[in-house]
């Protein structure tokens, strides 16, 4: 069994293993299943549902064990059954990706989180978006666990959501390189619904993807090392840009395995997540351990 099919600290369901096993092992069926109990908090607001007060902390849950525990506390029925919207988990793309990877790993399928940019949420822009990559026919394939049937219909998705191409999603390293060569405008890269854009955020995403590939699965608003400077100044110095250039080159194409990705972090130790990270939990950065005690 390859290391990529083994759980990380973050994807391990722990005592909720039996509940995770309720989800389908077929990558094509995972988005449909997840749409029964997970919704992106921004989508909930966009469609007028809003986010219940008790669900505001949902998007800061770091582990699958805590995610499933929260879901089951609200509705103990099988995860294959559709819940009332008030009992959903109000997460982010990170949670869809982590649940997808966890489900696949639980079934012995190599899977990993990827950090990059999607073209299908806001036409003409590259939106920061986490997806799951899994081994299929001896190669890596892209799966967006957030694209269940309602999402596919609303976004008019016509491509296979478990076999996406570079037209739909590109890695943070790829987008960074395109910005540096002038092919992509940094102003169209970011998180448009909160007004975040620019190369500083893309550079931070390169760090997060390097970590995720190595099996260190952070949150989308975690910052460490030179990423702290990006967060504080919203700028990337030329020296920092050259550091990200070298890291991006090592990540595009992506390392073939988790072990190879760990070797990249050995090569660029400044890119490795620290034990505590600066996490923008609401609007103010807070120092938190990357591995919570529970």
Protein Blocks (a to p, Z undefined) as FASTA:
>chain_A
ZZklpccfklpgkjmlmmmmmpcfblklmmmmmmmmpccfklmmmnonopafklmmmmmp
fbfklmmmmmmmmomcdfkbccdfklpccddfklmmmmmmmmmmmnopacdddddddfkl
mghiacddddddddeehiacdddfklcfklmmmnopabdfklccfklpccfklmmmmmmn
omacfklgccfknopacjklmmmmmmmmmmmmnopacdfkbcehjllmmmmnopacfklm
mmmmmmmmmmmccdfbfklmmmmmmmmmmlpccfbdcddfklmccdddfbdfZZ
